[in-house]
């Protein structure tokens, strides 16, 4: 159900592109090795959610990642 909802928001429907130029603004986080009971207290959840909540959700392009910008 989560993947279908993500697709309804426009995520995962087309290739993001070599430099992420077509990357969807929506994100789907998969946190491996956690149950839904553990996710609320998991440090991985904080790492995944804070950039989104702080409005820093725009993924850097490949060039920005390589140059460290």
N, CA, C and O atoms as a Maestro MAE file, in Angstrom:
{
 s_m_m2io_version
 :::
 2.0.0
}

f_m_ct {
 s_m_title
 :::
 protein
 m_atom[276] {
  # First column is atom index #
  i_m_mmod_type
  r_m_x_coord
  r_m_y_coord
  r_m_z_coord
  i_m_residue_number
  s_m_chain_name
  s_m_pdb_residue_name
  s_m_pdb_atom_name
  i_m_atomic_number
  :::
  1 25 0.810 -1.183 0.000 1 A "UNK " " N  " 7
  2 3 0.000 0.000 0.000 1 A "UNK " " CA " 6
  3 2 0.863 1.260 0.000 1 A "UNK " " C  " 6
  4 15 0.522 2.252 -0.643 1 A "UNK " " O  " 8
  5 25 1.964 1.216 0.713 2 A "UNK " " N  " 7
  6 3 2.822 2.397 0.796 2 A "UNK " " CA " 6
  7 2 3.415 2.747 -0.563 2 A "UNK " " C  " 6
  8 15 3.499 3.924 -0.912 2 A "UNK " " O  " 8
  9 25 3.823 1.751 -1.329 3 A "UNK " " N  " 7
  10 3 4.402 2.006 -2.652 3 A "UNK " " CA " 6
  11 2 3.347 2.578 -3.588 3 A "UNK " " C  " 6
  12 15 3.642 3.498 -4.350 3 A "UNK " " O  " 8
  13 25 2.131 2.058 -3.548 4 A "UNK " " N  " 7
  14 3 1.053 2.573 -4.395 4 A "UNK " " CA " 6
  15 2 0.762 4.033 -4.048 4 A "UNK " " C  " 6
  16 15 0.581 4.852 -4.949 4 A "UNK " " O  " 8
  17 25 0.715 4.369 -2.773 5 A "UNK " " N  " 7
  18 3 0.487 5.750 -2.351 5 A "UNK " " CA " 6
  19 2 1.621 6.652 -2.839 5 A "UNK " " C  " 6
  20 15 1.377 7.763 -3.309 5 A "UNK " " O  " 8
  21 25 2.848 6.175 -2.726 6 A "UNK " " N  " 7
  22 3 4.015 6.915 -3.219 6 A "UNK " " CA " 6
  23 2 3.883 7.178 -4.716 6 A "UNK " " C  " 6
  24 15 4.189 8.276 -5.181 6 A "UNK " " O  " 8
  25 25 3.433 6.190 -5.464 7 A "UNK " " N  " 7
  26 3 3.236 6.364 -6.904 7 A "UNK " " CA " 6
  27 2 2.122 7.361 -7.193 7 A "UNK " " C  " 6
  28 15 2.227 8.134 -8.145 7 A "UNK " " O  " 8
  29 25 1.067 7.365 -6.401 8 A "UNK " " N  " 7
  30 3 -0.013 8.336 -6.588 8 A "UNK " " CA " 6
  31 2 0.474 9.765 -6.363 8 A "UNK " " C  " 6
  32 15 -0.081 10.708 -6.927 8 A "UNK " " O  " 8
  33 25 1.505 9.924 -5.543 9 A "UNK " " N  " 7
  34 3 2.109 11.240 -5.328 9 A "UNK " " CA " 6
  35 2 3.118 11.599 -6.417 9 A "UNK " " C  " 6
  36 15 3.699 12.684 -6.393 9 A "UNK " " O  " 8
  37 25 3.322 10.701 -7.358 10 A "UNK " " N  " 7
  38 3 4.230 10.963 -8.466 10 A "UNK " " CA " 6
  39 2 5.613 10.380 -8.305 10 A "UNK " " C  " 6
  40 15 6.464 10.580 -9.171 10 A "UNK " " O  " 8
  41 25 5.863 9.674 -7.237 11 A "UNK " " N  " 7
  42 3 7.185 9.110 -6.996 11 A "UNK " " CA " 6
  43 2 7.384 7.779 -7.686 11 A "UNK " " C  " 6
  44 15 6.460 6.972 -7.783 11 A "UNK " " O  " 8
  45 25 8.589 7.556 -8.162 12 A "UNK " " N  " 7
  46 3 8.964 6.277 -8.725 12 A "UNK " " CA " 6
  47 2 8.350 5.944 -10.070 12 A "UNK " " C  " 6
  48 15 8.379 4.787 -10.490 12 A "UNK " " O  " 8
  49 25 7.797 6.930 -10.753 13 A "UNK " " N  " 7
  50 3 7.129 6.650 -12.024 13 A "UNK " " CA " 6
  51 2 8.028 6.837 -13.235 13 A "UNK " " C  " 6
  52 15 7.724 6.338 -14.319 13 A "UNK " " O  " 8
  53 25 9.136 7.553 -13.058 14 A "UNK " " N  " 7
  54 3 10.070 7.702 -14.173 14 A "UNK " " CA " 6
  55 2 11.485 7.783 -13.618 14 A "UNK " " C  " 6
  56 15 11.696 8.028 -12.430 14 A "UNK " " O  " 8
  57 25 12.431 7.575 -14.493 15 A "UNK " " N  " 7
  58 3 13.833 7.613 -14.109 15 A "UNK " " CA " 6
  59 2 14.201 9.009 -13.611 15 A "UNK " " C  " 6
  60 15 13.773 10.006 -14.194 15 A "UNK " " O  " 8
  61 25 14.982 9.089 -12.551 16 A "UNK " " N  " 7
  62 3 15.369 10.378 -11.985 16 A "UNK " " CA " 6
  63 2 16.366 11.128 -12.860 16 A "UNK " " C  " 6
  64 15 16.515 12.341 -12.718 16 A "UNK " " O  " 8
  65 25 17.040 10.440 -13.747 17 A "UNK " " N  " 7
  66 3 18.040 11.085 -14.597 17 A "UNK " " CA " 6
  67 2 19.429 10.969 -13.999 17 A "UNK " " C  " 6
  68 15 19.587 10.789 -12.792 17 A "UNK " " O  " 8
  69 25 20.430 11.074 -14.855 18 A "UNK " " N  " 7
  70 3 21.822 10.937 -14.413 18 A "UNK " " CA " 6
  71 2 22.201 11.971 -13.372 18 A "UNK " " C  " 6
  72 15 22.979 11.680 -12.463 18 A "UNK " " O  " 8
  73 25 21.660 13.181 -13.494 19 A "UNK " " N  " 7
  74 3 22.000 14.240 -12.552 19 A "UNK " " CA " 6
  75 2 20.816 14.593 -11.661 19 A "UNK " " C  " 6
  76 15 20.758 15.682 -11.091 19 A "UNK " " O  " 8
  77 25 19.871 13.658 -11.547 20 A "UNK " " N  " 7
  78 3 18.682 13.810 -10.710 20 A "UNK " " CA " 6
  79 2 17.772 14.938 -11.177 20 A "UNK " " C  " 6
  80 15 17.000 15.484 -10.389 20 A "UNK " " O  " 8
  81 25 17.859 15.287 -12.451 21 A "UNK " " N  " 7
  82 3 17.078 16.409 -12.967 21 A "UNK " " CA " 6
  83 2 15.581 16.128 -13.013 21 A "UNK " " C  " 6
  84 15 14.783 17.062 -13.083 21 A "UNK " " O  " 8
  85 25 15.190 14.871 -12.975 22 A "UNK " " N  " 7
  86 3 13.767 14.514 -13.010 22 A "UNK " " CA " 6
  87 2 13.301 13.871 -11.708 22 A "UNK " " C  " 6
  88 15 12.240 13.248 -11.669 22 A "UNK " " O  " 8
  89 25 14.075 14.015 -10.657 23 A "UNK " " N  " 7
  90 3 13.737 13.362 -9.398 23 A "UNK " " CA " 6
  91 2 12.467 13.967 -8.810 23 A "UNK " " C  " 6
  92 15 12.304 15.186 -8.772 23 A "UNK " " O  " 8
  93 25 11.588 13.112 -8.362 24 A "UNK " " N  " 7
  94 3 10.330 13.535 -7.750 24 A "UNK " " CA " 6
  95 2 10.595 14.297 -6.457 24 A "UNK " " C  " 6
  96 15 11.576 14.036 -5.760 24 A "UNK " " O  " 8
  97 25 9.714 15.239 -6.144 25 A "UNK " " N  " 7
  98 3 9.836 15.955 -4.876 25 A "UNK " " CA " 6
  99 2 9.410 15.086 -3.696 25 A "UNK " " C  " 6
  100 15 9.761 15.376 -2.552 25 A "UNK " " O  " 8
  101 25 8.660 14.028 -3.968 26 A "UNK " " N  " 7
  102 3 8.209 13.115 -2.923 26 A "UNK " " CA " 6
  103 2 9.260 12.042 -2.686 26 A "UNK " " C  " 6
  104 15 9.970 11.642 -3.609 26 A "UNK " " O  " 8
  105 25 9.354 11.586 -1.468 27 A "UNK " " N  " 7
  106 3 10.350 10.579 -1.117 27 A "UNK " " CA " 6
  107 2 9.688 9.416 -0.393 27 A "UNK " " C  " 6
  108 15 8.683 9.586 0.296 27 A "UNK " " O  " 8
  109 25 10.257 8.258 -0.557 28 A "UNK " " N  " 7
  110 3 9.835 7.063 0.168 28 A "UNK " " CA " 6
  111 2 11.066 6.530 0.883 28 A "UNK " " C  " 6
  112 15 12.044 6.144 0.242 28 A "UNK " " O  " 8
  113 25 11.019 6.507 2.194 29 A "UNK " " N  " 7
  114 3 12.148 6.004 2.982 29 A "UNK " " CA " 6
  115 2 11.866 4.568 3.395 29 A "UNK " " C  " 6
  116 15 10.796 4.261 3.921 29 A "UNK " " O  " 8
  117 25 12.818 3.709 3.157 30 A "UNK " " N  " 7
  118 3 12.741 2.324 3.613 30 A "UNK " " CA " 6
  119 2 13.851 2.138 4.635 30 A "UNK " " C  " 6
  120 15 15.033 2.278 4.321 30 A "UNK " " O  " 8
  121 25 13.460 1.826 5.844 31 A "UNK " " N  " 7
  122 3 14.422 1.666 6.925 31 A "UNK " " CA " 6
  123 2 14.557 0.175 7.217 31 A "UNK " " C  " 6
  124 15 13.706 -0.408 7.890 31 A "UNK " " O  " 8
  125 25 15.625 -0.441 6.712 32 A "UNK " " N  " 7
  126 3 15.771 -1.891 6.861 32 A "UNK " " CA " 6
  127 2 16.004 -2.317 8.309 32 A "UNK " " C  " 6
  128 15 16.525 -1.563 9.132 32 A "UNK " " O  " 8
  129 25 15.606 -3.522 8.579 33 A "UNK " " N  " 7
  130 3 15.840 -4.175 9.868 33 A "UNK " " CA " 6
  131 2 15.112 -3.500 11.034 33 A "UNK " " C  " 6
  132 15 15.560 -3.582 12.178 33 A "UNK " " O  " 8
  133 25 13.991 -2.833 10.742 34 A "UNK " " N  " 7
  134 3 13.177 -2.232 11.797 34 A "UNK " " CA " 6
  135 2 11.732 -2.677 11.638 34 A "UNK " " C  " 6
  136 15 11.237 -2.839 10.523 34 A "UNK " " O  " 8
  137 25 11.068 -2.872 12.764 35 A "UNK " " N  " 7
  138 3 9.631 -3.114 12.704 35 A "UNK " " CA " 6
  139 2 8.919 -1.774 12.846 35 A "UNK " " C  " 6
  140 15 9.543 -0.769 13.186 35 A "UNK " " O  " 8
  141 25 7.622 -1.761 12.587 36 A "UNK " " N  " 7
  142 3 6.884 -0.511 12.735 36 A "UNK " " CA " 6
  143 2 6.816 -0.091 14.206 36 A "UNK " " C  " 6
  144 15 6.548 1.074 14.497 36 A "UNK " " O  " 8
  145 25 7.051 -1.008 15.125 37 A "UNK " " N  " 7
  146 3 7.089 -0.659 16.541 37 A "UNK " " CA " 6
  147 2 8.359 0.120 16.885 37 A "UNK " " C  " 6
  148 15 8.331 1.002 17.744 37 A "UNK " " O  " 8
  149 25 9.453 -0.197 16.229 38 A "UNK " " N  " 7
  150 3 10.764 0.393 16.546 38 A "UNK " " CA " 6
  151 2 11.030 1.713 15.827 38 A "UNK " " C  " 6
  152 15 11.883 2.490 16.255 38 A "UNK " " O  " 8
  153 25 10.315 1.967 14.751 39 A "UNK " " N  " 7
  154 3 10.650 3.103 13.894 39 A "UNK " " CA " 6
  155 2 10.598 4.450 14.612 39 A "UNK " " C  " 6
  156 15 11.411 5.328 14.323 39 A "UNK " " O  " 8
  157 25 9.669 4.628 15.529 40 A "UNK " " N  " 7
  158 3 9.527 5.910 16.216 40 A "UNK " " CA " 6
  159 2 10.726 6.294 17.059 40 A "UNK " " C  " 6
  160 15 10.964 7.481 17.281 40 A "UNK " " O  " 8
  161 25 11.476 5.333 17.528 41 A "UNK " " N  " 7
  162 3 12.641 5.598 18.373 41 A "UNK " " CA " 6
  163 2 13.968 5.343 17.671 41 A "UNK " " C  " 6
  164 15 15.029 5.498 18.276 41 A "UNK " " O  " 8
  165 25 13.919 4.959 16.418 42 A "UNK " " N  " 7
  166 3 15.142 4.603 15.695 42 A "UNK " " CA " 6
  167 2 15.893 5.850 15.225 42 A "UNK " " C  " 6
  168 15 15.283 6.747 14.643 42 A "UNK " " O  " 8
  169 25 17.208 5.921 15.466 43 A "UNK " " N  " 7
  170 3 17.996 7.051 14.964 43 A "UNK " " CA " 6
  171 2 17.906 7.198 13.442 43 A "UNK " " C  " 6
  172 15 18.001 8.309 12.920 43 A "UNK " " O  " 8
  173 25 17.724 6.084 12.731 44 A "UNK " " N  " 7
  174 3 17.619 6.145 11.275 44 A "UNK " " CA " 6
  175 2 16.394 6.952 10.847 44 A "UNK " " C  " 6
  176 15 16.428 7.619 9.813 44 A "UNK " " O  " 8
  177 25 15.318 6.900 11.624 45 A "UNK " " N  " 7
  178 3 14.119 7.663 11.301 45 A "UNK " " CA " 6
  179 2 14.397 9.158 11.406 45 A "UNK " " C  " 6
  180 15 13.958 9.940 10.564 45 A "UNK " " O  " 8
  181 25 15.121 9.544 12.433 46 A "UNK " " N  " 7
  182 3 15.481 10.955 12.603 46 A "UNK " " CA " 6
  183 2 16.344 11.416 11.436 46 A "UNK " " C  " 6
  184 15 16.114 12.487 10.874 46 A "UNK " " O  " 8
  185 25 17.335 10.610 11.073 47 A "UNK " " N  " 7
  186 3 18.216 10.961 9.958 47 A "UNK " " CA " 6
  187 2 17.446 11.107 8.652 47 A "UNK " " C  " 6
  188 15 17.774 11.959 7.827 47 A "UNK " " O  " 8
  189 25 16.433 10.285 8.467 48 A "UNK " " N  " 7
  190 3 15.649 10.336 7.233 48 A "UNK " " CA " 6
  191 2 14.630 11.468 7.245 48 A "UNK " " C  " 6
  192 15 14.382 12.087 6.210 48 A "UNK " " O  " 8
  193 25 14.036 11.746 8.406 49 A "UNK " " N  " 7
  194 3 12.919 12.691 8.465 49 A "UNK " " CA " 6
  195 2 13.334 14.147 8.655 49 A "UNK " " C  " 6
  196 15 12.678 15.034 8.109 49 A "UNK " " O  " 8
  197 25 14.383 14.423 9.398 50 A "UNK " " N  " 7
  198 3 14.732 15.816 9.697 50 A "UNK " " CA " 6
  199 2 14.994 16.675 8.465 50 A "UNK " " C  " 6
  200 15 14.467 17.785 8.397 50 A "UNK " " O  " 8
  201 25 15.769 16.227 7.498 51 A "UNK " " N  " 7
  202 3 15.961 17.073 6.309 51 A "UNK " " CA " 6
  203 2 14.635 17.400 5.615 51 A "UNK " " C  " 6
  204 15 14.450 18.518 5.135 51 A "UNK " " O  " 8
  205 25 13.724 16.444 5.560 52 A "UNK " " N  " 7
  206 3 12.413 16.681 4.960 52 A "UNK " " CA " 6
  207 2 11.633 17.706 5.779 52 A "UNK " " C  " 6
  208 15 11.074 18.649 5.218 52 A "UNK " " O  " 8
  209 25 11.590 17.532 7.092 53 A "UNK " " N  " 7
  210 3 10.834 18.436 7.957 53 A "UNK " " CA " 6
  211 2 11.435 19.834 7.997 53 A "UNK " " C  " 6
  212 15 10.711 20.813 8.181 53 A "UNK " " O  " 8
  213 25 12.736 19.938 7.831 54 A "UNK " " N  " 7
  214 3 13.415 21.235 7.820 54 A "UNK " " CA " 6
  215 2 13.360 21.920 6.461 54 A "UNK " " C  " 6
  216 15 13.923 23.001 6.285 54 A "UNK " " O  " 8
  217 25 12.687 21.297 5.502 55 A "UNK " " N  " 7
  218 3 12.574 21.894 4.174 55 A "UNK " " CA " 6
  219 2 13.809 21.728 3.319 55 A "UNK " " C  " 6
  220 15 13.978 22.443 2.331 55 A "UNK " " O  " 8
  221 25 14.666 20.808 3.677 56 A "UNK " " N  " 7
  222 3 15.888 20.564 2.919 56 A "UNK " " CA " 6
  223 2 15.739 19.315 2.062 56 A "UNK " " C  " 6
  224 15 16.714 18.603 1.821 56 A "UNK " " O  " 8
  225 25 14.534 19.052 1.605 57 A "UNK " " N  " 7
  226 3 14.249 17.819 0.897 57 A "UNK " " CA " 6
  227 2 14.773 17.749 -0.518 57 A "UNK " " C  " 6
  228 15 14.762 16.672 -1.113 57 A "UNK " " O  " 8
  229 25 15.237 18.866 -1.088 58 A "UNK " " N  " 7
  230 3 15.713 18.823 -2.461 58 A "UNK " " CA " 6
  231 2 16.994 18.020 -2.528 58 A "UNK " " C  " 6
  232 15 17.988 18.347 -1.880 58 A "UNK " " O  " 8
  233 25 16.953 16.982 -3.307 59 A "UNK " " N  " 7
  234 3 18.137 16.136 -3.467 59 A "UNK " " CA " 6
  235 2 19.188 16.872 -4.283 59 A "UNK " " C  " 6
  236 15 18.867 17.531 -5.272 59 A "UNK " " O  " 8
  237 25 20.424 16.760 -3.871 60 A "UNK " " N  " 7
  238 3 21.509 17.389 -4.616 60 A "UNK " " CA " 6
  239 2 21.739 16.657 -5.926 60 A "UNK " " C  " 6
  240 15 21.555 15.444 -6.019 60 A "UNK " " O  " 8
  241 25 22.140 17.409 -6.929 61 A "UNK " " N  " 7
  242 3 22.499 16.783 -8.200 61 A "UNK " " CA " 6
  243 2 23.809 16.025 -8.014 61 A "UNK " " C  " 6
  244 15 24.511 16.193 -7.018 61 A "UNK " " O  " 8
  245 25 24.115 15.188 -8.997 62 A "UNK " " N  " 7
  246 3 25.367 14.441 -8.942 62 A "UNK " " CA " 6
  247 2 26.545 15.408 -8.852 62 A "UNK " " C  " 6
  248 15 27.467 15.183 -8.069 62 A "UNK " " O  " 8
  249 25 26.526 16.478 -9.642 63 A "UNK " " N  " 7
  250 3 27.608 17.459 -9.632 63 A "UNK " " CA " 6
  251 2 27.757 18.133 -8.276 63 A "UNK " " C  " 6
  252 15 28.878 18.357 -7.819 63 A "UNK " " O  " 8
  253 25 26.641 18.460 -7.624 64 A "UNK " " N  " 7
  254 3 26.690 19.075 -6.302 64 A "UNK " " CA " 6
  255 2 27.256 18.111 -5.268 64 A "UNK " " C  " 6
  256 15 28.003 18.519 -4.379 64 A "UNK " " O  " 8
  257 25 26.907 16.850 -5.380 65 A "UNK " " N  " 7
  258 3 27.425 15.864 -4.440 65 A "UNK " " CA " 6
  259 2 28.924 15.680 -4.602 65 A "UNK " " C  " 6
  260 15 29.652 15.593 -3.613 65 A "UNK " " O  " 8
  261 25 29.387 15.622 -5.839 66 A "UNK " " N  " 7
  262 3 30.810 15.409 -6.105 66 A "UNK " " CA " 6
  263 2 31.633 16.611 -5.656 66 A "UNK " " C  " 6
  264 15 32.715 16.451 -5.090 66 A "UNK " " O  " 8
  265 25 31.118 17.820 -5.907 67 A "UNK " " N  " 7
  266 3 31.874 19.024 -5.567 67 A "UNK " " CA " 6
  267 2 31.743 19.403 -4.100 67 A "UNK " " C  " 6
  268 15 32.477 20.264 -3.614 67 A "UNK " " O  " 8
  269 25 30.809 18.764 -3.385 68 A "UNK " " N  " 7
  270 3 30.644 19.058 -1.969 68 A "UNK " " CA " 6
  271 2 29.833 20.305 -1.693 68 A "UNK " " C  " 6
  272 15 29.857 20.815 -0.573 68 A "UNK " " O  " 8
  273 25 29.121 20.809 -2.675 69 A "UNK " " N  " 7
  274 3 28.303 22.021 -2.481 69 A "UNK " " CA " 6
  275 2 27.035 21.702 -1.750 69 A "UNK " " C  " 6
  276 15 26.226 22.595 -1.499 69 A "UNK " " O  " 8
  :::
 }
 m_bond[275] {
  # First column is bond index #
  i_m_from
  i_m_to
  i_m_order
  :::
  1 1 2 1
  2 2 3 1
  3 3 4 2
  4 3 5 1
  5 5 6 1
  6 6 7 1
  7 7 8 2
  8 7 9 1
  9 9 10 1
  10 10 11 1
  11 11 12 2
  12 11 13 1
  13 13 14 1
  14 14 15 1
  15 15 16 2
  16 15 17 1
  17 17 18 1
  18 18 19 1
  19 19 20 2
  20 19 21 1
  21 21 22 1
  22 22 23 1
  23 23 24 2
  24 23 25 1
  25 25 26 1
  26 26 27 1
  27 27 28 2
  28 27 29 1
  29 29 30 1
  30 30 31 1
  31 31 32 2
  32 31 33 1
  33 33 34 1
  34 34 35 1
  35 35 36 2
  36 35 37 1
  37 37 38 1
  38 38 39 1
  39 39 40 2
  40 39 41 1
  41 41 42 1
  42 42 43 1
  43 43 44 2
  44 43 45 1
  45 45 46 1
  46 46 47 1
  47 47 48 2
  48 47 49 1
  49 49 50 1
  50 50 51 1
  51 51 52 2
  52 51 53 1
  53 53 54 1
  54 54 55 1
  55 55 56 2
  56 55 57 1
  57 57 58 1
  58 58 59 1
  59 59 60 2
  60 59 61 1
  61 61 62 1
  62 62 63 1
  63 63 64 2
  64 63 65 1
  65 65 66 1
  66 66 67 1
  67 67 68 2
  68 67 69 1
  69 69 70 1
  70 70 71 1
  71 71 72 2
  72 71 73 1
  73 73 74 1
  74 74 75 1
  75 75 76 2
  76 75 77 1
  77 77 78 1
  78 78 79 1
  79 79 80 2
  80 79 81 1
  81 81 82 1
  82 82 83 1
  83 83 84 2
  84 83 85 1
  85 85 86 1
  86 86 87 1
  87 87 88 2
  88 87 89 1
  89 89 90 1
  90 90 91 1
  91 91 92 2
  92 91 93 1
  93 93 94 1
  94 94 95 1
  95 95 96 2
  96 95 97 1
  97 97 98 1
  98 98 99 1
  99 99 100 2
  100 99 101 1
  101 101 102 1
  102 102 103 1
  103 103 104 2
  104 103 105 1
  105 105 106 1
  106 106 107 1
  107 107 108 2
  108 107 109 1
  109 109 110 1
  110 110 111 1
  111 111 112 2
  112 111 113 1
  113 113 114 1
  114 114 115 1
  115 115 116 2
  116 115 117 1
  117 117 118 1
  118 118 119 1
  119 119 120 2
  120 119 121 1
  121 121 122 1
  122 122 123 1
  123 123 124 2
  124 123 125 1
  125 125 126 1
  126 126 127 1
  127 127 128 2
  128 127 129 1
  129 129 130 1
  130 130 131 1
  131 131 132 2
  132 131 133 1
  133 133 134 1
  134 134 135 1
  135 135 136 2
  136 135 137 1
  137 137 138 1
  138 138 139 1
  139 139 140 2
  140 139 141 1
  141 141 142 1
  142 142 143 1
  143 143 144 2
  144 143 145 1
  145 145 146 1
  146 146 147 1
  147 147 148 2
  148 147 149 1
  149 149 150 1
  150 150 151 1
  151 151 152 2
  152 151 153 1
  153 153 154 1
  154 154 155 1
  155 155 156 2
  156 155 157 1
  157 157 158 1
  158 158 159 1
  159 159 160 2
  160 159 161 1
  161 161 162 1
  162 162 163 1
  163 163 164 2
  164 163 165 1
  165 165 166 1
  166 166 167 1
  167 167 168 2
  168 167 169 1
  169 169 170 1
  170 170 171 1
  171 171 172 2
  172 171 173 1
  173 173 174 1
  174 174 175 1
  175 175 176 2
  176 175 177 1
  177 177 178 1
  178 178 179 1
  179 179 180 2
  180 179 181 1
  181 181 182 1
  182 182 183 1
  183 183 184 2
  184 183 185 1
  185 185 186 1
  186 186 187 1
  187 187 188 2
  188 187 189 1
  189 189 190 1
  190 190 191 1
  191 191 192 2
  192 191 193 1
  193 193 194 1
  194 194 195 1
  195 195 196 2
  196 195 197 1
  197 197 198 1
  198 198 199 1
  199 199 200 2
  200 199 201 1
  201 201 202 1
  202 202 203 1
  203 203 204 2
  204 203 205 1
  205 205 206 1
  206 206 207 1
  207 207 208 2
  208 207 209 1
  209 209 210 1
  210 210 211 1
  211 211 212 2
  212 211 213 1
  213 213 214 1
  214 214 215 1
  215 215 216 2
  216 215 217 1
  217 217 218 1
  218 218 219 1
  219 219 220 2
  220 219 221 1
  221 221 222 1
  222 222 223 1
  223 223 224 2
  224 223 225 1
  225 225 226 1
  226 226 227 1
  227 227 228 2
  228 227 229 1
  229 229 230 1
  230 230 231 1
  231 231 232 2
  232 231 233 1
  233 233 234 1
  234 234 235 1
  235 235 236 2
  236 235 237 1
  237 237 238 1
  238 238 239 1
  239 239 240 2
  240 239 241 1
  241 241 242 1
  242 242 243 1
  243 243 244 2
  244 243 245 1
  245 245 246 1
  246 246 247 1
  247 247 248 2
  248 247 249 1
  249 249 250 1
  250 250 251 1
  251 251 252 2
  252 251 253 1
  253 253 254 1
  254 254 255 1
  255 255 256 2
  256 255 257 1
  257 257 258 1
  258 258 259 1
  259 259 260 2
  260 259 261 1
  261 261 262 1
  262 262 263 1
  263 263 264 2
  264 263 265 1
  265 265 266 1
  266 266 267 1
  267 267 268 2
  268 267 269 1
  269 269 270 1
  270 270 271 1
  271 271 272 2
  272 271 273 1
  273 273 274 1
  274 274 275 1
  275 275 276 2
  :::
 }
}
